[in-house]
């Protein structure tokens, strides 16, 4: 909780305004305007900025994106619990499923970005609520010996077929994740351009 409060304060309006005024104090020092007591000036300016800055706005409303992704996360967790409670799935299937769950969790953590793309949200939603449960359920209903054996040389066993389906889902979901992260990267680049325009050239070039 302490670390969370520190992080929250570092991103607060009070800290940002205080830091901005403290930088002005450093600037005054380098120009020779602050005298020998420049550290006191810097600290004082930070305190003034932190005290006079308006408090951060309180946001209590929950967005549609947060509501929808919270439901999807709940459905994914329920599915994983059901799979954990069954002994019908081999280790390689569980490993593939764990990788899929990690990708899905990462995408669901970017609710606002995900929900700006209906196609991506649809893929994630159908994977959690339809594609994954359907594939896993069909496999779980087969006798284990039947699932592991091939019917012929040309035909995959049910076990191999399930792994292939999980791999297909993994490939598509990683494409969705890359698109979501590209949006984050673009936001970072946009911020870099803003800072360069605002403060001039620096090591912030990406």
MODELLER restraints for C-alpha pairs under 7 A, 6 or more apart:
rsr = mdl.restraints
at = mdl.atoms
rsr.add(forms.Gaussian(group=physical.xy_distance, feature=features.Distance(at['CA:9:A'], at['CA:15:A']), mean=6.55, stdev=0.5))
rsr.add(forms.Gaussian(group=physical.xy_distance, feature=features.Distance(at['CA:12:A'], at['CA:56:A']), mean=6.50, stdev=0.5))
rsr.add(forms.Gaussian(group=physical.xy_distance, feature=features.Distance(at['CA:13:A'], at['CA:53:A']), mean=6.57, stdev=0.5))
rsr.add(forms.Gaussian(group=physical.xy_distance, feature=features.Distance(at['CA:13:A'], at['CA:55:A']), mean=6.66, stdev=0.5))
rsr.add(forms.Gaussian(group=physical.xy_distance, feature=features.Distance(at['CA:13:A'], at['CA:56:A']), mean=5.98, stdev=0.5))
rsr.add(forms.Gaussian(group=physical.xy_distance, feature=features.Distance(at['CA:14:A'], at['CA:49:A']), mean=6.70, stdev=0.5))
rsr.add(forms.Gaussian(group=physical.xy_distance, feature=features.Distance(at['CA:14:A'], at['CA:50:A']), mean=4.33, stdev=0.5))
rsr.add(forms.Gaussian(group=physical.xy_distance, feature=features.Distance(at['CA:14:A'], at['CA:53:A']), mean=5.18, stdev=0.5))
rsr.add(forms.Gaussian(group=physical.xy_distance, feature=features.Distance(at['CA:14:A'], at['CA:55:A']), mean=6.82, stdev=0.5))
rsr.add(forms.Gaussian(group=physical.xy_distance, feature=features.Distance(at['CA:15:A'], at['CA:50:A']), mean=5.86, stdev=0.5))
rsr.add(forms.Gaussian(group=physical.xy_distance, feature=features.Distance(at['CA:17:A'], at['CA:49:A']), mean=5.19, stdev=0.5))
rsr.add(forms.Gaussian(group=physical.xy_distance, feature=features.Distance(at['CA:17:A'], at['CA:50:A']), mean=6.22, stdev=0.5))
rsr.add(forms.Gaussian(group=physical.xy_distance, feature=features.Distance(at['CA:17:A'], at['CA:53:A']), mean=6.35, stdev=0.5))
rsr.add(forms.Gaussian(group=physical.xy_distance, feature=features.Distance(at['CA:18:A'], at['CA:45:A']), mean=6.83, stdev=0.5))
rsr.add(forms.Gaussian(group=physical.xy_distance, feature=features.Distance(at['CA:18:A'], at['CA:46:A']), mean=4.03, stdev=0.5))
rsr.add(forms.Gaussian(group=physical.xy_distance, feature=features.Distance(at['CA:18:A'], at['CA:47:A']), mean=6.27, stdev=0.5))
rsr.add(forms.Gaussian(group=physical.xy_distance, feature=features.Distance(at['CA:18:A'], at['CA:48:A']), mean=6.90, stdev=0.5))
rsr.add(forms.Gaussian(group=physical.xy_distance, feature=features.Distance(at['CA:18:A'], at['CA:49:A']), mean=4.06, stdev=0.5))
rsr.add(forms.Gaussian(group=physical.xy_distance, feature=features.Distance(at['CA:18:A'], at['CA:50:A']), mean=4.69, stdev=0.5))
rsr.add(forms.Gaussian(group=physical.xy_distance, feature=features.Distance(at['CA:19:A'], at['CA:46:A']), mean=5.85, stdev=0.5))
rsr.add(forms.Gaussian(group=physical.xy_distance, feature=features.Distance(at['CA:21:A'], at['CA:45:A']), mean=5.41, stdev=0.5))
rsr.add(forms.Gaussian(group=physical.xy_distance, feature=features.Distance(at['CA:21:A'], at['CA:46:A']), mean=5.68, stdev=0.5))
rsr.add(forms.Gaussian(group=physical.xy_distance, feature=features.Distance(at['CA:21:A'], at['CA:49:A']), mean=6.19, stdev=0.5))
rsr.add(forms.Gaussian(group=physical.xy_distance, feature=features.Distance(at['CA:22:A'], at['CA:42:A']), mean=4.83, stdev=0.5))
rsr.add(forms.Gaussian(group=physical.xy_distance, feature=features.Distance(at['CA:22:A'], at['CA:43:A']), mean=6.66, stdev=0.5))
rsr.add(forms.Gaussian(group=physical.xy_distance, feature=features.Distance(at['CA:22:A'], at['CA:45:A']), mean=5.38, stdev=0.5))
rsr.add(forms.Gaussian(group=physical.xy_distance, feature=features.Distance(at['CA:22:A'], at['CA:46:A']), mean=4.88, stdev=0.5))
rsr.add(forms.Gaussian(group=physical.xy_distance, feature=features.Distance(at['CA:25:A'], at['CA:41:A']), mean=6.18, stdev=0.5))
rsr.add(forms.Gaussian(group=physical.xy_distance, feature=features.Distance(at['CA:25:A'], at['CA:42:A']), mean=4.73, stdev=0.5))
rsr.add(forms.Gaussian(group=physical.xy_distance, feature=features.Distance(at['CA:25:A'], at['CA:45:A']), mean=6.80, stdev=0.5))
rsr.add(forms.Gaussian(group=physical.xy_distance, feature=features.Distance(at['CA:26:A'], at['CA:42:A']), mean=6.50, stdev=0.5))
rsr.add(forms.Gaussian(group=physical.xy_distance, feature=features.Distance(at['CA:28:A'], at['CA:34:A']), mean=5.52, stdev=0.5))
rsr.add(forms.Gaussian(group=physical.xy_distance, feature=features.Distance(at['CA:29:A'], at['CA:35:A']), mean=6.85, stdev=0.5))
rsr.add(forms.Gaussian(group=physical.xy_distance, feature=features.Distance(at['CA:29:A'], at['CA:38:A']), mean=5.98, stdev=0.5))
rsr.add(forms.Gaussian(group=physical.xy_distance, feature=features.Distance(at['CA:34:A'], at['CA:41:A']), mean=7.00, stdev=0.5))
rsr.add(forms.Gaussian(group=physical.xy_distance, feature=features.Distance(at['CA:65:A'], at['CA:111:A']), mean=5.40, stdev=0.5))
rsr.add(forms.Gaussian(group=physical.xy_distance, feature=features.Distance(at['CA:65:A'], at['CA:112:A']), mean=5.59, stdev=0.5))
rsr.add(forms.Gaussian(group=physical.xy_distance, feature=features.Distance(at['CA:65:A'], at['CA:115:A']), mean=5.84, stdev=0.5))
rsr.add(forms.Gaussian(group=physical.xy_distance, feature=features.Distance(at['CA:66:A'], at['CA:111:A']), mean=5.79, stdev=0.5))
rsr.add(forms.Gaussian(group=physical.xy_distance, feature=features.Distance(at['CA:69:A'], at['CA:108:A']), mean=5.77, stdev=0.5))
rsr.add(forms.Gaussian(group=physical.xy_distance, feature=features.Distance(at['CA:69:A'], at['CA:111:A']), mean=6.06, stdev=0.5))
rsr.add(forms.Gaussian(group=physical.xy_distance, feature=features.Distance(at['CA:72:A'], at['CA:125:A']), mean=6.67, stdev=0.5))
rsr.add(forms.Gaussian(group=physical.xy_distance, feature=features.Distance(at['CA:73:A'], at['CA:108:A']), mean=6.99, stdev=0.5))
rsr.add(forms.Gaussian(group=physical.xy_distance, feature=features.Distance(at['CA:75:A'], at['CA:128:A']), mean=6.94, stdev=0.5))
rsr.add(forms.Gaussian(group=physical.xy_distance, feature=features.Distance(at['CA:76:A'], at['CA:128:A']), mean=5.83, stdev=0.5))
rsr.add(forms.Gaussian(group=physical.xy_distance, feature=features.Distance(at['CA:88:A'], at['CA:140:A']), mean=5.89, stdev=0.5))
rsr.add(forms.Gaussian(group=physical.xy_distance, feature=features.Distance(at['CA:88:A'], at['CA:144:A']), mean=6.86, stdev=0.5))
rsr.add(forms.Gaussian(group=physical.xy_distance, feature=features.Distance(at['CA:93:A'], at['CA:163:A']), mean=6.49, stdev=0.5))
rsr.add(forms.Gaussian(group=physical.xy_distance, feature=features.Distance(at['CA:96:A'], at['CA:166:A']), mean=6.71, stdev=0.5))
rsr.add(forms.Gaussian(group=physical.xy_distance, feature=features.Distance(at['CA:100:A'], at['CA:170:A']), mean=5.80, stdev=0.5))
rsr.add(forms.Gaussian(group=physical.xy_distance, feature=features.Distance(at['CA:103:A'], at['CA:173:A']), mean=6.98, stdev=0.5))
rsr.add(forms.Gaussian(group=physical.xy_distance, feature=features.Distance(at['CA:103:A'], at['CA:174:A']), mean=6.80, stdev=0.5))
rsr.add(forms.Gaussian(group=physical.xy_distance, feature=features.Distance(at['CA:107:A'], at['CA:114:A']), mean=7.00, stdev=0.5))
rsr.add(forms.Gaussian(group=physical.xy_distance, feature=features.Distance(at['CA:107:A'], at['CA:177:A']), mean=5.75, stdev=0.5))
rsr.add(forms.Gaussian(group=physical.xy_distance, feature=features.Distance(at['CA:113:A'], at['CA:180:A']), mean=6.35, stdev=0.5))
rsr.add(forms.Gaussian(group=physical.xy_distance, feature=features.Distance(at['CA:114:A'], at['CA:120:A']), mean=6.63, stdev=0.5))
rsr.add(forms.Gaussian(group=physical.xy_distance, feature=features.Distance(at['CA:114:A'], at['CA:121:A']), mean=6.01, stdev=0.5))
rsr.add(forms.Gaussian(group=physical.xy_distance, feature=features.Distance(at['CA:114:A'], at['CA:180:A']), mean=6.45, stdev=0.5))
rsr.add(forms.Gaussian(group=physical.xy_distance, feature=features.Distance(at['CA:115:A'], at['CA:121:A']), mean=5.84, stdev=0.5))
rsr.add(forms.Gaussian(group=physical.xy_distance, feature=features.Distance(at['CA:120:A'], at['CA:176:A']), mean=6.06, stdev=0.5))
rsr.add(forms.Gaussian(group=physical.xy_distance, feature=features.Distance(at['CA:135:A'], at['CA:162:A']), mean=6.70, stdev=0.5))
rsr.add(forms.Gaussian(group=physical.xy_distance, feature=features.Distance(at['CA:139:A'], at['CA:158:A']), mean=6.85, stdev=0.5))
rsr.add(forms.Gaussian(group=physical.xy_distance, feature=features.Distance(at['CA:147:A'], at['CA:157:A']), mean=6.13, stdev=0.5))
rsr.add(forms.Gaussian(group=physical.xy_distance, feature=features.Distance(at['CA:147:A'], at['CA:158:A']), mean=4.67, stdev=0.5))
rsr.add(forms.Gaussian(group=physical.xy_distance, feature=features.Distance(at['CA:147:A'], at['CA:159:A']), mean=5.43, stdev=0.5))
rsr.add(forms.Gaussian(group=physical.xy_distance, feature=features.Distance(at['CA:148:A'], at['CA:157:A']), mean=5.87, stdev=0.5))
rsr.add(forms.Gaussian(group=physical.xy_distance, feature=features.Distance(at['CA:148:A'], at['CA:158:A']), mean=6.37, stdev=0.5))
rsr.add(forms.Gaussian(group=physical.xy_distance, feature=features.Distance(at['CA:148:A'], at['CA:159:A']), mean=5.37, stdev=0.5))
rsr.add(forms.Gaussian(group=physical.xy_distance, feature=features.Distance(at['CA:149:A'], at['CA:157:A']), mean=5.40, stdev=0.5))
rsr.add(forms.Gaussian(group=physical.xy_distance, feature=features.Distance(at['CA:150:A'], at['CA:156:A']), mean=5.81, stdev=0.5))
rsr.add(forms.Gaussian(group=physical.xy_distance, feature=features.Distance(at['CA:150:A'], at['CA:157:A']), mean=4.23, stdev=0.5))
rsr.add(forms.Gaussian(group=physical.xy_distance, feature=features.Distance(at['CA:151:A'], at['CA:157:A']), mean=6.75, stdev=0.5))
rsr.add(forms.Gaussian(group=physical.xy_distance, feature=features.Distance(at['CA:189:A'], at['CA:206:A']), mean=6.89, stdev=0.5))
rsr.add(forms.Gaussian(group=physical.xy_distance, feature=features.Distance(at['CA:192:A'], at['CA:204:A']), mean=6.26, stdev=0.5))
rsr.add(forms.Gaussian(group=physical.xy_distance, feature=features.Distance(at['CA:192:A'], at['CA:205:A']), mean=6.79, stdev=0.5))
rsr.add(forms.Gaussian(group=physical.xy_distance, feature=features.Distance(at['CA:196:A'], at['CA:202:A']), mean=6.87, stdev=0.5))
